[in-house]
């Protein structure tokens, strides 16, 4: 891989330009996209309140303004940092607290606007660049071309850009995955070269800390730790060497430090099951496979198309072939210590999600954010493939073909970033994609009143709508099926009402219902006299 040590001038210039573009995309229009259902839960945890407390205070049938929601979306004097951790423990134990603790301090300093809170994720995403550079240096031992190309792919990767602009923990998770992986490889290298004991202890300590931070960011880091374990054991031929011993001591120390949250999950296991129940909804085998193919394509190119768009059938096969060949190429042309690490990073975190979906049903593997470790391995594999092909010292047609492929990948990422940066909604907003249209309909009415209950997605979507509606809009929220008294001289809208509520209001107040908006997850009715 000597030819990878120096990049040609044109490639260096391209890398710098694309990197700057990727950074700009991360901070452009941070506040323009809808503040989604899931993001409002981030703000709720930052505030220290629980959903139960919110339902008691504002889901009580009284008419309120949008300002009533602000109390539960930012830090306040009534709740402290301990309440933030407690609210996660009792209602969202599947989300460890590290990101939310950092976000609370961030919001206290920079304010609770949508732009401010999302800027934390955007800033954290910049740490991906030095971390992936370090990981590639440890893997391939080349100083410039390959690591920089990997940075470029992550700088303009649609999946990175999307989550760099979302107030959730996933970019912090990516950073901790890269940091723990790079520190593990360095620790193994120092053990192999018999470096001073103090250096080895320090590096294993960094790995322990990085793995612990990763666990406190996302529970799925446990699968990354398993991938690391398989890699270490395989490289040492399943013998009890000093390296294996050091790895197990470091891993055990990391998991011991995570014990408090493991206890939280055990104590609140029923809540954990309820919160993850949506991943058990069955998908057809064909829909599952389609989703996996689409996810691979979205690593490099994403215009918010689904498989119902014919263009997807042209783009997706190209990236499937590219990724498949990149994995095969890295297996055939690199030392096992390189190829095995990449393959375990891709396969081990993905298989525990994909196989249960195939065998027992469910959609655990459909959530793109859960497969972040696999995406990282894929991106590094593709970077290695292109880096070895585009600059091999010759001027053959083969090299020009690979240069064209690299250009297409980069152009696809830049175009994806340009389009998504202008959009108000994107596929990652899931159940909140219809909220801008719902808010527009409500804002056009005179004296609008939005009624809803706390069932299903309504709770989070009502909070999301509070960021979009005008000050004139009033809310009347209630629990269960208790129909409140409706104020006179208002234009009443019902958000996702169950049939019992709709019929009850029609019977009690002599209203007729008219559906004014409908999509897969959301429906809005207007009540007409």
N, C-alpha and C positions, 0 to 999 in steps of 0.2 A: 504493500500500500504506500510505497514511497511517493508515487505520483500524486498522492492526496495531500502531501505536506504543504505544498504551495498552490494557491489558486491563481489563475490568470487574472490580469487586471480587470477584464470585462466582468468576470464573475464576482470579483471583490466589489466593484461598483454596483452591480445588480443586487448583491446581498445587502449592501448598505441602504440602497433606495427602498427595497422591499421591506426591510426591517423598520425603517422610519414610517412607511405607509402602515404597517401592521400596528405600530405603537399609536399612530394617529387614530386608526379605526377604534382602538380600545377606549379612547376618551371622547370620541365624537358623538354628539347627540345622546349623551348618557341619560338624560332625563326625558327623552322623547318617547321611548317605548312604554307601553302600558305597564304599570306596576302591578305585577301579577298576583294571583291567589297565593302562591308559595312565598313570594317576597313579602307579602303583608304578614305572613307568619314569622318571617325573620324579624320584622319590626316589632311584632307582638312579643317575641322572646326578648328582644332588646329592652322593651319597656318593663319587663318583669311581671306582667300580668299573665294570667292563664285564660284560656278560652272560656272556662266555666265562670270566671269573674266577669268577663266581658258580657257573656250572655245574661248574667244577673243584672248588670247595670244598664245595658242599652237594648237588649232583646226582651223588653218588658211591655211592649204595646204603646209606649209613649212616642210622640212625634219629636224627632230630633233633627238637627242640622248636620252637615258634613263635618263641622268643627268638633262634634262630639267624639269622632273617631280618633282625633289627634292624640288624645290622652293615652291611647293604647298602642301608639305607633312610634313612641320616642321615650327616652329616659325621663324620669320624673322624680320628684322628691318623695313620693309615697313608696317607691320600690327601689331596692338596691341591686348590686351585682349578685348577691346571693339569691335574690328572687328570680333573676334571669336564669341561673343554673337550676333553681327549683322548678321553674315552669317547664323547662326542657325535660327534667327528670320525671315529672308526674304526667306530662302529656305527650312529649316527643322524645322518649328515650332512645329512639333509633337515630337521633341526631346528637352526637357528642358535643360538648359545649365550647370547644376552643374557638371556633370562628365567631360564635355569638358573643363571647366575652370580649374578643378583639373588636368586634363591630360596635359593641356598647361603648367602649372607650373612644372609638373613632367618631361616633355620632355625638358624643358629649363634647368633643373638641370642634368638630367641623359642621355640626348641625344635622338635622334629620330630613333634609330634602332628599328627593329621589336621586338627584345627581350626587349628593354628598355620600350617601350610603353605597351607591354603586361604584363610586370612585375607589372605594376600598378594594373591591374585587379587581378593578382595572389595574390598580397599583400592584396588588399581589401577583397578578398575571405577568408583570414584568420580571419577577424573580424566576420565572420559568426559564428565561434565556441563559443566565449564568449557570443554573442548575443542569440544564440539558447540555451545555457546553462541557461542564465537568464530567457528566456521565459519559459523553462520547469520547472525551479524552481518556477516561479510564478504560473504556471498552476497546477503542481502536488505536489508541496511542498515536494519534495524528493531531498536529497543533491547530490547523486552520480550516481547511476546505470542508471536510465532512462535518465537524461540529457546527460550523457557520451555516451550512446548508440545512442541517437539522433545525437550527434556530429559525431560519427563514420559513420553513414549512410550518413551524408552530406559531410564528408571528402572524401568518395569514391564514391559518387553519380556521375554517368556519366554526368548528366546534369550540375552539379556544376563544374566538372572538365573541361568540354568543354568551358563553359563561363568564367571560371577563366583564360583561356588562349586566350581570345579574347579581342581585344581592343574596347570594347563597354561598355555600362553603366550598364549591367544587374546584375553583382555581387554587385555593389554599391546599386542597387535597393533592392536586397535580404537583405543586411545589414540593410537598412532603414526600411524595412517591419518588420524584427525581432525586431529592436530597438523600433519602435513605438508600436508594439504589446505588448512587455514586459513592457514598461513604462505605457501603458494603464492599464494592469492588476495590476501593482503595485499601480498606483494611485487609482484604485477602491478598492484595499485591504486597503490602508491607510484611505480612506474615511469610509469604513465599520468599521474599528477598532478605528475610531475617533482619529487618531494620531494628533500631533501638527499641527496647521494650516500652519506653515512655511514649514514643510515637505510635506504636501499635495500640497501646491502651487508650490514648487520646482518640484515635480514629474509631476504634470500637465504641468508645463513649459517644462520639458523634452519631454513629449508626443507632445506638440505643435511644438517644434523644430524638433523632429524626423519626424513628419508627414509633416511638411513644406519641410524638406530636401528630403523626399520621393517624394513629388509632383514635386520638382525641379529636380528630377532624372528621373522620368517616369510618364507620364500622367495617366497611368492605376492605379496609387496609389489612385486615386479617388474611385475606386471600393473597395480597401482595407479600406478606410475611411468609406464607406457605410457599409461594413461588421462589422467594429468596432461599428458603430452607431446602427445597428440592435442588436448586442450583448448587448450593454449597455442598450438599451431600454427594451429588453426582460428580462434581469436579474433584472431589476427594475420594471417589470410588467407594462411597459408603463406608469409609473407615473412620475410626475415632481419632482424628488427628488434632493437633493444637488449633488449627483453623476452625474445625468443626466444633470443638469445645468452646472456643471464643465466641463463635456465632451463637451457639445455644445459650451461653451465659448472657450475651447481650439481648437476645430475643426474650428470654425469660424475664430479664430486668425490665424490658419495655412493657411486657404484658402485666407484670406485677404492678408497675406504675399505673396501669390502666384498670386495675382491680376495682377501685371505687365506682367506676362507671359500669363495670360488669355487674356489680352488686345492684346498681340502680336498675339495670335492665331486668335482672332476675326478680327484683321486688315489684317492678311495674310491667311484668311480662304480658299481662292481658292487654294493657294499653299498647305495648309494642306490637302485639298481634293485630289489634284493631287498626293501628296506623299503617301497617304493611299489608292489610287485607286486599287492597286494590290491585296489588301485583299478582293475586291469585286468579283474577278474571281470565277465563280461557280465550285464547285466540286460535283460529284455524292454523293448521300446519302451513298452508300456503301464505297466510298473512304473516306468520312468524318469520319464515324464510325471507319474504319480501322486506320485512323490517330490518333484518340483519344486513341484507345487501344494501339497503338504503343508508344504514348507519356507516358502513364502510365508505360509501360515496361521500357522505357528509363530512368526513374527516378532511377532504380536499376541496369539495365543490358543493355548494348548497344555495339554491335559489328558492327554497321553501316549496319545492315541488314534492308531490306524492307520486305513488305509482300510477295514479289515474292520469297523470300527464305523460303523453307518449315520449317526451324528451328524456324522461328518466330511463327508458329502455335503451337509449343510446349512450347515456353518460355512465350509468351504473356498471355495465359490463367492462368498460374501459378501466375503471378503478379496481374492479374485482381482479382483473387479469394483472394489472400493475402490482397490486398488493400481494397476490399469490406468487407472482414471479419474484418479487423482492424477498419474500420469506424463503423461497427455494434457493435463490441466489446467495443469500447470506448463509444458508446452511451448507451450500456446496463450496463456497470460496473462503470461508473464515475458519479460524480455530474454534474448536468446540466451546472454549470458554467465552467466545463472543456469541456464536449462534445459539447456544443453549440458553444464555441469559435472555436474549431477545425472544426466543420461542416460549420460554416459561413465563416471561412478562406478558406476552400476548394471550397464551392459552389458559394458564392457571386461574387468573381472576375471572375469565369469561366462562369457562366450562361449568362452574358451580351455579351459574345463573342460567345458562343455555340448556344444559341437560335436564334439569327439573321441568323446564317449560316444555321440552319435547316429550318427556316421559309422563309427567303428572298433569301437565297443563299449567297455564299461567302466563304472565308477561313480565317476569323479572328482568329478562334480558332486553326488553324493548326500550327501557329507559336508557337513553344514550349516556347520561351522566354516570351510570353505574359501571360503565365499561371504559372509563378514562385510562386505567393502567394499560389495557389492551391497545387503545389508540396510540399511546406513547410508543409502545413497542413497534407498532405498524409504521408510525412516522419515521422512527429511527431506521427501520429496515429500508424504507423507500429512499431516505436520504443517502444511505450507504450505497444502494444500487445506482442511483443517479450520479453520485459523486465519483464512483469508480468508472462510470461509462462516459461521462461528458468530458473528462480531461485525462485521457490515457496516453498523451504524447503523440498521437497520430492524427491525421486529417481524413480518416476514412469516412465513407457514407454512414457506417454504423454509428460513429460518434455523433454525426449531425442528426441522425434519427433520435438519439437519446437527448441531445440538446433541445430538439423540438418537443419531446415529451416533457422535459423539465420546464420548458417555457409554458406549455399548456397547463401544467400543474400550478405554476406560479400565477399565470393569468387567471385560472379558475378560482384560486383563492382570493386574488385581488378583486375580481368582479363580484364574488360572493360577499366579500366585506363591504364593497361599495353599495350593493343593493340592500343588504340587511341593515346597514347603518342608516338608511333613509326610511326604513319600514317602522310602522307603529306597532305591529305585532309580528311574531314569528312562531314557528312550530313549538319552541320550548316553552311558550306561555300556556300551553295545554288548555286547561278549562277556562282561561281568561281571554282567549282569542277573540271572543265576540263582545267583550266589554266596551271597546271604543264605539262600536255601532250602537250598542244598547245605550250608552251615555249620550250619544248624539240624538237619539230618538227622544230620550227623556228631557234633554236640554231644550229641545224645540217647543215643548209644551209650556203653557202658562200655568203657574202654581202647581208644579208637578209634585207628586207624592209617590215615592217608591216603597212598596210593601214587600216584605220577604220574611222567611223564617230562618232558623239556624240549622236546618237539615242539610246533609250532603255538602255540596260545594258552595252553597249559598253563603255561608259564614265568611269564607275568604273572598268570594266575589263581591259581596257587599262592601267590604273594606277596600277592595281594588277599585270599585266604582266611585268611592268617596274621593279618590284622587282625580277623577275624570269629570265629574258633574259640576255644574255651576253652583254658586252659593244659594241660588233660589230653590234648589231641590231640597225637599224634606224627605226624611226616612221614617218609616214606621215598621219596626222590627218586633217579631214575637217568637215565642218558643212553641214547639209542638204544633198543635192545630187550634190553638186558642185564637179566635178571630176577634181583633180589637175593634173599638169604635172608630169608624172612619170619619175624618173631618169633612165638613161640607165645603162646597165650592173649590174642589181640588180635582186635578186630573190624576187619576189613580192608575198606577202601573204595578203589576205583580211579576216578581222575578222568580222563575222556576217554581211555580206553585204546584203542590200536589193536588190531585183531583178533589180531595175532600175539602180543601180550603177554598178552591175555586167555586165549588157547588155551594159551600156554606155562605160565602159572600154573596153569590148570586141570589140565594134564597132570602138572606137576611136583609139585604140592601136593594134588592130589585135591580141589580146591575146585570148587564150582559158582557161577556168577555170577548175580546177581539185580539187574536195573536198578531203582534206587530213585528216580532223578530223570532227566528228559530235557527239554531245550528245543532251540531251533534250533542253539545253539552249544555246549552243554555237556551231558555225560552223566555220571552217577555210578552205579557198580556196587558192590554189596556182595558179598563172597565168603562163601559158606556152605559148611560142611563137608558 
